[in-house]
Amino acid sequence: MKKLSVFTIAIAAIAFAACGGQKNAQNVDETDTLKSFEQQQIEASIKMHFDSIAAEFSKIKQPAFVQDKNGGITLSKEEKQVKPDYLIDAKVAEEATTLAEKYRILSALNVDKKIAELYEMPTEDYDKAISKLAADINDPSFKAIEDNSTIFETSSTLYDAMNENGRINFFWQLASAALVEELYVANKNADKFLSNFNDEAAANITFRIILILDAVNRLSEFDADIKPIAEALAPLDVLNATTVKELKTQLAEAKDKIDAARKALVK
């Protein structure tokens, strides 16, 4: 079932409070006209802010280790023999019950599929789980992108499509799960996964955190499904690195916080 846009929910909540819940019979038309105007202004303001966050978010490149061909990261034959045991099992997709959970697991599995490819691990189970989740979700917005395996990138194209289809709240579910999974993976092998990072790339990761926190914190006022996500991500505000050295240090120090956020979102 299609979920109401957060803008609609926000407008209804704020407008009701502004009107005080009571109207005089003589000024019904006047109050309705005023409320309608106020709603339009509120809607425009909220939409402008979220559009601005999404626009900035979409400009930032994904971490190199989840880009096509893993951003040039290469593993030696010996490294590939030691397979990661921290990736999410594709069977987790079968345990997802709510729509929000399915969006988040879909996003996280896409991230882990990239890491599996880097280690030359079989990805058939990931492909099946991703396809099934996308079918269960049945979001027409996904038609705007060529490949469901790029959903986790949360591009401006996907944002616009989800906005048009009334699924915009779930865009931030996708973005939050992908971010947390990327941070979790980076922490598992920072020397390798951050090896081709420069300071700008390091700063971009923490800027993504700032933008997502801004979005989910605002959304949590109107969307019960987003509130636990905002609470899970809140401790990650300690990540504010502007250099690769700072990022490695902060990721290590925030390990428990990242693990807890991952558990809350996708496990």
N, C-alpha and C positions, 0 to 999 in steps of 0.2 A: 504494500500500500504506500502511495506517495506521501512523504512527510511534508507538513507545512513548512514553508520557508521561514527561516529565523526572523526575517524582516517582518513578516506578518505577525508572528508571535510577539516580537518586541513592540510593534506598533500597538497591538491590542492591549498589552500589559501597561504600557506607558500612558496611552490615551485614556484608559479606564481610570487610572490613578489621577490623571489631570482633571478629569470631569467630576471626580468625587462620588460617582455612582448615583447622583440625584439630578433631576432636571425639573424645572418649573414648566407647567403646561404652556405658559405664555412665551417661553423662550426656547422651545424645542428646536425650531428651525434654525434659530441663530446659533445655538450650541452645537447642533449637528454640523452646520457649515463651518464653525470654528474648529471643531474636532477634525473634520475632514481635512481642513487646511493644515492643522498641526500634524496630523498623521502623514500627510504628504511630505512635510518638512522633516519629520523624524525618519521616515522611510528613506528619503534622499540622503540624509546625513549618515545613517547606518550603512546603507549600501555603498556610499562613497568611501567610507572608512575600510570596509571589508574588501572592496575592489582594490583599494590602494595597497593593503597588506598582500593580497594575492598577486598583484602586479610585481611588487618587490620580490616576493617569494619566488615567482616564476623566472625571474632574471638570474637567480643564483644557480650555478651549476651543481649537479649532484656530486657527491664525493667520487673521486676517480675510481675507487675500487668497485663501484656499482655502475659505472658508465659502460658503454659498449666496449667490448674487449678489455674490460676492467681498467680502463684508463692507462693502459700500457704497463700495468703491473704484471710481472712474470714471476713464476715460482720455479725453483729448480726441481729436477726429477726427485730428489730426496724430499723436498718440502711437500711435493704433491702426494707422496706416499703416506704422509701423516695427515689423514683426513680430519677435518674439524668435527668435533663431537658436540658442538654447541648450537648447531643450526636447528631450527624448528622442524619437527617431523611433519611431513605433509599430511599425516592422518589427523592432525589438529583441526584441519578444515572440517572434518566430520563432527567435531564437538561444538562448533559454532552454532548457536541457536538464534541469537538476535541479529537483526540486520546490521547493527553497529559492529558487532563482533565479526561478522562476515567481511565487512569492508576492511577492518583492521587486519585480520588474518590474511586476507588477499594481498594487502600491501606488504606485510612483513614477509610472506612467502616469496614474493617477487624479489625482495632484497636478498633473501637467503639463496634463491636460485642463482643469482649472480655469483655468489661466493662458491656455490657448488660447481658452477662452470669453471671458475678459476682453478679449482682443485681437480678438474676433470672427473667429477663425480656424476653418476647417472642423474638426470633431471626429469625423467618420465613421470615420476610420482608428483613432482612439483607441477608439471604441466597439467596433469589430470586434475589436481586439487584446485589449481588456479582457474581452469576452465569451468569446473563444477561450481566454484564460488561465484564466478562472474555470471553463470547461468542462474543460480539461486537468487542473486542480488537483482538481476534483470534491470539494470540501470540503463536506460536508453542513451545516457551520456557517454557510455563507453564506446558507442559507435563513432564518436568524434575522433578517436585515436585509432591508429592502425593495428596496434598489437596490445592485448591485455597485459602482456608482461611489462609494459611501460607505464601502467597505471600509477605505480608508486612514485613516479617522477612528478606527479601532480602539477602538470603544466598549465599555462594560462588557457590553452584550448580546452582542457578538461574542466577547469574552473568555470569557464563561460558556459559550457554545455550543462554542467551540474546546476549552475545558477538558473539556466533557462528551464530545466526539468524539475525544479523544486527540490533538488538533492544537495544543495550547497552545504548544509550542515555536515554531510558525510564526506565532503571534500577534506575537511579538517580532521576527520577520523583517519582517512587515508594518509594524510600528511604526517599526523602525529605518530602513527604506527611505523611508518617508513623511517622517520627521524630516529626514533628510539632504537629500532633494530640496527640502523647504521651505526649509531653510537655504541651499541652493545658489541657489534662485530668489530668495530675499530679498536675497541679496548682489548679484544682477545689477541690481537697481533698488531699492535700499534706500529712497531718498527717496520713491518712489511706493508700494511695497508696505508700508512701515512708516509711511506718512503718518498713518494713523488709530490707531496704537498709542498706548497710555498706558504708564506705567511698570509697571503690573500685567501688561499683556499681554507686555511685554518680559521680565519676570521669569518669566512662565509658560513661555515658550519654553525658557529655560535650565533651568527646573525639569524640563521634559520630558526634557531631555538627561540630567540627574542620575538620573531614574527609570529611563530606558532603560539607561543604563550600569550601574546597580545590577543590573537584571534580566539583561542579557546577560553580564555578568561572572560572575554566579553560575551561569547556565546553561552557560557555556563549560566548566565543570568536568566536565560530564556529557554535553554534546552537541557532537560534532565539527563539525557544520554551523554552530553558533553561534560557535565560537571565532574564526574569521576576521572575523566581524562585530564581536565584542568588540574585537579588535585594531584594526579599521578605525575604530571609534568612539572608542577611547581618547584620541586627541589632541584630541578635541572637549571634553574636560573643562576647557579654558581658557575656555570660554564660560560665564560666571557673572554675566551682567549683571542689574542690578536696575532700570535705567532705560533709556529709549529711546536716549539719547545713548550710554550704555555699550554697548548692544547693537549699534548701528551701527558703533562703533569696533571692537568685538571681532570682529564678522563680517568686517570689512575685513581685520583683522590675521590672522584665521584662514582667509583665503581658500584658501590652498594646502592646508590640512588638510581643509577641507570638500570641495574638489575631489578630493582623494585618497580620501576616504571614499566619495564618490559613485561614483568609478571602481571602487572595490572592491565596492560593493554592486549597482550597476545597469548598469554599462557594461563 
